[in-house]
Amino acid sequence: MNVKKLVRKLVKKYGTEDPFTLCGFLGITVRFSDLVNVRGMYQHELRKKIVHINSCLEPHVQRQVCAHELGHALLHKKINTVFWDTHTFLCTDKLEMEANMFAAELLIGDSELFQCEGYSMDQVACTFGVQERLVEYKIKNRIY
């Protein structure tokens, strides 16, 4: 599936790039709780999609985590990556990479990124309200 096309379709249909609002439109429940050492996770249970987000994170990080977990909900609908990671020998790297691509595409607009030419990675991250690693991810994977 083309992640860029999926994100463009969602943004056009719902008129927003906010992952929390998109979850609402798509019937995905978002729950905030103290997840200790986990930033977030996606759960598919009894036909319900749930995104769990660590309530101890800063709001801008929660937004990034929500975008990542929304990526899992749309790209890996019935896959429980936490279960795969802890109970099987299946590699989840590809799934995590795809969810990161989704988050980067949703939170970092192409035209706005081009306007940041000459900025440091830190400045670009501050402009978009994301962590530097997500900016690096978008640039390195050339999804703009």
C-alpha positions as CSV (number, residue, x, y, z in Angstrom):
1,M,0.0,0.0,0.0
2,N,1.3,3.5,-0.8
3,V,1.5,5.3,2.5
4,K,1.6,8.8,0.9
5,K,-1.6,8.1,-1.1
6,L,-3.4,6.7,2.0
7,V,-2.5,9.8,4.0
8,R,-3.5,12.2,1.2
9,K,-6.8,10.4,0.8
10,L,-7.5,10.6,4.6
11,V,-6.6,14.3,4.9
12,K,-8.7,15.1,1.8
13,K,-11.7,13.1,3.0
14,Y,-11.7,14.4,6.6
15,G,-10.1,17.8,6.2
16,T,-7.6,17.3,9.0
17,E,-4.0,16.1,9.6
18,D,-4.7,15.7,13.4
19,P,-4.2,12.1,14.3
20,F,-6.6,12.3,17.3
21,T,-9.4,13.7,15.1
22,L,-8.7,11.1,12.4
23,C,-9.0,8.4,15.0
24,G,-12.4,9.8,16.0
25,F,-13.7,9.9,12.4
26,L,-12.4,6.3,11.9
27,G,-14.0,4.9,15.0
28,I,-10.7,4.2,16.7
29,T,-10.8,4.6,20.4
30,V,-7.9,6.5,22.0
31,R,-7.0,5.7,25.6
32,F,-4.5,7.5,27.8
33,S,-2.9,5.7,30.7
34,D,0.4,5.3,32.5
35,L,2.1,2.7,30.3
36,V,5.3,2.9,32.3
37,N,8.1,2.3,29.7
38,V,5.9,2.1,26.6
39,R,5.0,5.2,24.6
40,G,2.0,3.7,22.9
41,M,0.5,0.6,21.4
42,Y,-2.3,-0.5,19.0
43,Q,-4.8,-3.2,19.9
44,H,-7.4,-4.9,17.8
45,E,-9.8,-6.8,20.0
46,L,-13.3,-8.1,19.2
47,R,-13.6,-5.9,16.1
48,K,-12.6,-2.8,18.1
49,K,-9.5,-0.7,17.3
50,I,-7.9,0.9,20.3
51,V,-4.8,3.1,20.4
52,H,-3.2,3.3,23.9
53,I,-1.0,6.3,24.6
54,N,1.2,6.9,27.6
55,S,-0.4,9.8,29.6
56,C,3.0,10.7,31.0
57,L,4.3,12.0,27.7
58,E,4.3,15.6,26.6
59,P,1.3,16.5,24.4
60,H,3.4,16.9,21.2
61,V,4.9,13.5,21.8
62,Q,1.5,12.0,22.4
63,R,0.4,13.5,19.0
64,Q,3.4,11.8,17.3
65,V,2.7,8.5,19.1
66,C,-1.0,8.7,18.1
67,A,0.0,9.2,14.4
68,H,2.3,6.2,14.6
69,E,-0.3,4.0,16.2
70,L,-2.9,5.2,13.7
71,G,-0.6,4.0,11.0
72,H,-0.7,0.5,12.6
73,A,-4.5,0.6,12.8
74,L,-4.8,1.4,9.1
75,L,-1.9,-0.5,7.7
76,H,-1.8,-3.6,10.0
77,K,-5.5,-3.8,11.0
78,K,-5.5,-7.1,12.8
79,I,-1.9,-7.5,13.8
80,N,-1.0,-7.1,17.5
81,T,2.6,-6.1,17.2
82,V,3.1,-6.2,21.0
83,F,2.0,-9.8,21.0
84,W,4.3,-10.6,18.0
85,D,7.2,-8.9,19.6
86,T,6.9,-10.6,23.0
87,H,5.5,-14.1,22.2
88,T,6.9,-15.0,18.8
89,F,10.1,-14.9,16.8
90,L,8.4,-12.8,14.0
91,C,10.3,-9.6,13.2
92,T,8.2,-6.4,13.6
93,D,10.8,-4.1,12.1
94,K,8.9,-3.7,8.8
95,L,5.7,-3.0,10.5
96,E,7.3,-0.3,12.7
97,M,9.0,1.2,9.7
98,E,5.6,1.5,7.9
99,A,3.9,3.0,10.9
100,N,6.8,5.5,11.1
101,M,6.4,6.3,7.4
102,F,2.7,7.0,8.0
103,A,3.4,9.3,11.0
104,A,6.0,11.2,9.1
105,E,3.8,11.7,6.1
106,L,0.8,12.8,8.3
107,L,2.7,15.2,10.5
108,I,5.3,16.7,8.1
109,G,3.8,18.3,5.1
110,D,5.8,18.3,1.9
111,S,5.4,21.9,0.9
112,E,6.1,23.1,4.5
113,L,9.2,20.9,4.6
114,F,10.5,22.5,1.4
115,Q,10.1,25.9,3.0
116,C,12.4,24.8,5.8
117,E,15.4,24.5,3.5
118,G,18.5,25.6,5.3
119,Y,17.0,24.9,8.8
120,S,18.8,22.5,11.2
121,M,17.0,19.3,12.0
122,D,16.2,20.7,15.4
123,Q,14.6,23.8,13.8
124,V,12.5,21.6,11.4
125,A,11.4,19.4,14.3
126,C,10.3,22.4,16.3
127,T,8.5,23.9,13.2
128,F,6.4,20.7,12.9
129,G,6.1,19.9,16.6
130,V,7.7,16.5,16.2
131,Q,10.9,14.8,17.4
132,E,14.0,15.1,15.3
133,R,14.0,11.3,14.5
134,L,10.7,11.6,12.7
135,V,12.1,14.4,10.5
136,E,15.2,12.3,9.8
137,Y,13.0,9.4,9.0
138,K,11.0,11.4,6.4
139,I,14.1,12.8,4.8
140,K,16.1,9.6,4.8
141,N,13.2,7.6,3.4
142,R,12.4,10.2,0.8
143,I,8.7,10.1,1.3
144,Y,8.2,13.7,0.4
